[in-house]
Protein backbone atom coordinates (compact mmCIF):
# COMPACT_ATOMS: atom_id res chain seq x y z
CA UNK A 1 0.00 0.00 0.00
CA UNK A 2 1.10 3.49 -0.64
CA UNK A 3 1.95 5.81 2.13
CA UNK A 4 -0.81 8.26 1.16
CA UNK A 5 -3.44 5.50 1.34
CA UNK A 6 -2.33 4.50 4.85
CA UNK A 7 -2.47 8.13 6.00
CA UNK A 8 -5.95 8.51 4.50
CA UNK A 9 -7.20 5.35 6.27
CA UNK A 10 -5.79 6.55 9.62
CA UNK A 11 -7.48 9.94 9.18
CA UNK A 12 -10.82 8.30 8.34
CA UNK A 13 -10.58 5.99 11.38
CA UNK A 14 -9.77 8.94 13.66
CA UNK A 15 -12.63 11.01 12.25
CA UNK A 16 -15.17 8.16 12.54
CA UNK A 17 -14.00 7.36 16.09
CA UNK A 18 -14.19 11.03 17.05
CA UNK A 19 -17.69 11.30 15.60
CA UNK A 20 -18.97 8.34 17.65
CA UNK A 21 -17.24 9.62 20.78
CA UNK A 22 -18.80 13.06 20.28
CA UNK A 23 -22.27 11.57 19.68
CA UNK A 24 -22.04 9.41 22.82
CA UNK A 25 -21.00 12.46 24.87
CA UNK A 26 -23.86 14.59 23.49
CA UNK A 27 -26.40 11.81 24.14
CA UNK A 28 -25.32 11.46 27.77
CA UNK A 29 -25.71 15.21 28.32
CA UNK A 30 -29.19 15.42 26.80
CA UNK A 31 -31.76 15.76 29.59
CA UNK A 32 -34.22 12.92 29.78
CA UNK A 33 -37.83 13.68 29.06
CA UNK A 34 -40.06 14.17 32.06
CA UNK A 35 -43.38 12.34 32.10
CA UNK A 36 -46.41 14.53 31.55
CA UNK A 37 -48.11 15.68 34.74
CA UNK A 38 -51.67 14.49 35.04
CA UNK A 39 -54.30 15.49 37.53
CA UNK A 40 -54.89 13.03 40.37
CA UNK A 41 -58.50 11.89 40.30
CA UNK A 42 -58.09 9.43 43.18
CA UNK A 43 -60.57 10.28 45.94
CA UNK A 44 -58.98 8.21 48.71
CA UNK A 45 -57.59 10.09 51.67
CA UNK A 46 -53.84 9.99 52.03
CA UNK A 47 -52.63 9.29 55.54
CA UNK A 48 -49.18 10.40 56.57
CA UNK A 49 -46.70 7.57 57.15
CA UNK A 50 -46.30 6.45 60.73
CA UNK A 51 -43.22 7.80 62.39
CA UNK A 52 -41.10 5.09 63.85
CA UNK A 53 -38.89 5.34 66.87
CA UNK A 54 -35.17 5.17 66.18
CA UNK A 55 -33.88 1.64 66.33
CA UNK A 56 -31.82 1.11 69.44
CA UNK A 57 -29.26 -1.63 69.42
CA UNK A 58 -29.71 -4.33 71.99
CA UNK A 59 -26.56 -4.66 74.11
CA UNK A 60 -24.57 -7.79 73.35
CA UNK A 61 -22.49 -10.10 75.51
CA UNK A 62 -19.03 -11.06 74.29
CA UNK A 63 -16.62 -13.67 75.65
CA UNK A 64 -12.92 -13.47 76.33
CA UNK A 65 -11.37 -16.80 77.27
CA UNK A 66 -8.38 -16.87 79.62
CA UNK A 67 -6.05 -19.86 79.31
CA UNK A 68 -2.53 -20.58 80.52
CA UNK A 69 -1.37 -18.73 77.37
CA UNK A 70 -3.33 -15.54 78.14
CA UNK A 71 -6.50 -13.80 76.94
CA UNK A 72 -8.20 -14.73 73.67
CA UNK A 73 -9.02 -12.68 71.76
CA UNK A 74 -6.39 -10.27 73.01
CA UNK A 75 -8.23 -7.36 71.36
CA UNK A 76 -12.01 -7.03 71.08
CA UNK A 77 -14.12 -4.21 69.57
CA UNK A 78 -17.59 -3.72 71.06
CA UNK A 79 -20.33 -1.07 71.35
CA UNK A 80 -20.92 1.05 74.45
CA UNK A 81 -23.33 -0.81 76.72
CA UNK A 82 -22.07 -4.25 75.68
CA UNK A 83 -20.90 -6.74 78.30
CA UNK A 84 -17.73 -8.81 78.20
CA UNK A 85 -17.56 -12.06 80.14
CA UNK A 86 -14.04 -13.15 81.05
CA UNK A 87 -13.96 -16.95 81.43
CA UNK A 88 -11.10 -18.60 83.30
CA UNK A 89 -10.16 -21.82 81.52
CA UNK A 90 -6.60 -21.79 82.81
CA UNK A 91 -5.02 -23.87 85.54
CA UNK A 92 -4.45 -20.80 87.74
CA UNK A 93 -6.28 -17.86 89.27
CA UNK A 94 -7.34 -14.86 87.23
CA UNK A 95 -7.95 -11.31 88.40
CA UNK A 96 -8.92 -9.14 85.45
CA UNK A 97 -8.34 -5.44 86.00
CA UNK A 98 -8.00 -2.23 84.04
CA UNK A 99 -4.54 -1.05 83.02
CA UNK A 100 -2.03 -0.10 84.43
CA UNK A 101 -0.60 -2.75 86.71
CA UNK A 102 -0.65 -2.64 89.69
CA UNK A 103 -3.07 0.27 90.32
CA UNK A 104 -5.89 -0.44 87.77
CA UNK A 105 -6.74 3.27 87.40
CA UNK A 106 -7.15 3.82 83.64
CA UNK A 107 -10.86 3.00 83.22
CA UNK A 108 -12.27 4.42 86.46
CA UNK A 109 -9.74 7.09 87.35
CA UNK A 110 -9.47 5.57 90.84
CA UNK A 111 -6.79 3.28 92.19
CA UNK A 112 -7.19 -0.33 93.23
CA UNK A 113 -7.15 0.73 96.87
CA UNK A 114 -9.87 3.33 96.24
CA UNK A 115 -12.38 1.21 94.32
CA UNK A 116 -12.00 -2.34 95.66
CA UNK A 117 -14.21 -3.98 96.57
CA UNK A 118 -16.13 -2.76 93.49
CA UNK A 119 -19.64 -3.43 94.77
CA UNK A 120 -21.32 -1.54 91.86
CA UNK A 121 -19.10 -3.32 89.28
CA UNK A 122 -18.41 -0.05 87.44
CA UNK A 123 -14.62 0.24 87.79
CA UNK A 124 -13.45 -2.52 85.38
CA UNK A 125 -11.68 -4.40 88.14
CA UNK A 126 -12.57 -7.87 89.34
CA UNK A 127 -10.98 -6.91 92.70
CA UNK A 128 -10.17 -10.53 93.58
CA UNK A 129 -8.61 -13.65 92.14
CA UNK A 130 -10.99 -16.31 90.82
CA UNK A 131 -10.24 -19.99 90.37
CA UNK A 132 -10.25 -21.97 87.16
CA UNK A 133 -13.75 -22.60 85.79
CA UNK A 134 -15.19 -19.28 87.00
CA UNK A 135 -16.16 -16.19 85.04
CA UNK A 136 -16.61 -12.48 85.64
CA UNK A 137 -18.60 -10.02 83.52
CA UNK A 138 -18.24 -6.28 83.05
CA UNK A 139 -20.45 -3.84 81.10
CA UNK A 140 -18.47 -1.15 79.25
CA UNK A 141 -20.34 2.17 79.23
CA UNK A 142 -17.37 4.42 78.40
CA UNK A 143 -16.09 4.71 74.84
CA UNK A 144 -12.37 4.38 74.29
CA UNK A 145 -9.58 1.85 74.15
CA UNK A 146 -9.25 0.08 77.49
CA UNK A 147 -6.19 -2.01 78.27
CA UNK A 148 -6.48 -4.73 80.90
CA UNK A 149 -4.35 -7.45 82.47
CA UNK A 150 -4.39 -10.39 84.85
CA UNK A 151 -3.31 -8.91 88.18
CA UNK A 152 -2.09 -12.36 89.27
CA UNK A 153 0.04 -12.72 86.10
CA UNK A 154 0.58 -9.23 84.66
CA UNK A 155 2.40 -10.55 81.59
CA UNK A 156 -1.05 -11.53 80.27
CA UNK A 157 -3.01 -8.54 78.96
CA UNK A 158 -5.50 -7.43 76.33
CA UNK A 159 -7.56 -4.52 75.05
CA UNK A 160 -11.28 -3.74 74.76
CA UNK A 161 -12.14 -1.06 72.18
CA UNK A 162 -15.53 0.50 72.94
CA UNK A 163 -17.22 2.46 70.15
N, C-alpha and C positions, 0 to 999 in steps of 0.2 A: 504494500500500500504506500501511497505517496504521503509525504509529510503533511501536505495541505489537507488531505482527506482525514488524517488522524486528528489534526487540529480542529477541523470542522465537526467531527463526531464528538470530541471532548466538549466543544462549545455547546452543541445541541444538548448533550447529556446534562451539562451544568444548567442550561436555561430551563430544561424540562423539570429537573429536580428543584430548582429555585421556584418555578411556578407552583408545583405541588406543595412545597413548603409554605409559600406565601398563602395559598388557598386554605391550607389547614389552619394557619394562624388566624386568618380572617374569620373562618368559620367558628373557631373557638371563642372569638371576641364578640360575635354577633349575639345580642341578647335573645334569650328564648322568649317565645310568645307566651303571654299570660292568658289563662283561660278567661273567657267572657264572664262578667259578673252577672248573675241572675238573681232575681228577687226571691227570697225565701218565702214559700207559701205554706210551710209547715206550721200548724197551729198548736203543736205541743209546747208545754212550758219547759223551758230549760232550767234545770236546777244547778246551782254551782257545785263543783266537785267538793267532796268532803275533804276537810283539811286533816291530815294525819299528823300524829305526834312524831317528833324525830325518833328514829330508831336508836335505842340505847343498847350498847353491847353488853351482853351478859358476862360478868367476870368469869374467867377461866381458872382452872387449877392446873399447874404444871408440876412435873416431878424432876428432882435432881437426885441422882443416886450416888451415895458415898460408898466407895469400896476401899480396900487397902491401897489402891493406886491413887485415890483422890476423888474429886467431884466429877460427875458426868451428867450432862454436858458441863464443861468448865465455863461456858458463856451461854447465857439464855436471854432472849429478847422477849419482853412481855408488854402488856398494856397496864396502865395505872388501874389499880383495883383488883388485879389478878393476884392469885395466891400461888406460892411455890411451896411444895412439900419436899423437905429434905429427908430422904430415907437412908438409914444407916444399914448397909449390907456388908459392912467391914467386920473384921474380927476384933475391933477396938472401939473405944468410946469416941463419940463425936460431940462437939460443941460448936455449932455454927454461929458465927458472929460477924458483924460488920467490920470492915477494915477500919483502922489499922490495928495490927497486933501490937501490944496486948490490950489497948484501951477500948477498942470497938466504938469509936466516937463519930465516924464519918456519916452514917445515916441519920442518927438522932441528934448529934451535936452534944451529947452527954457522954461521960466516960462510963466504963464498966461499973465502977464503984457507985456512980450516981444513979444508974438506971436498973441495976440488978437487985432484987428480982424484978423482972419486967412483967408485972401482973396484968397490964393492959395489952401486952404483946404488940407494942407499937415502936419498939426501938431496934428492930432487926438484930436481936441478940437472944440466943437460946438460954443464956445465963446459967447453964449447967451442962455437965456431960451426960450423954445418954448412951445406953448400951446398944450393942448390935441387935438388929431387928426392930428398933424403934424408929419413930419419925417425928418430925416437928414441922409445923406449917407457919408461914408468915405471909401476910397480905401487904403488898407494896402499893402505897398510896402516893408516894413522892416520885416524880419523874426524875430521871438521871441515870448515871452509870454507877452501880453500887458494888464495890469489891467486897468480898467476904472470905473467911478462912475458917479452918478448924482450929479452935483455940487450944485443943489438946495436941494437935500436930500442925503447927502453923506453916509447914512447907506445903500443905494442901490448901488451895484457894481457888476462887472462881469469881465470876462477875454476873450480875443481873442488870440488864439494860431495860429501864422502864420508860415507855413512850407515852 
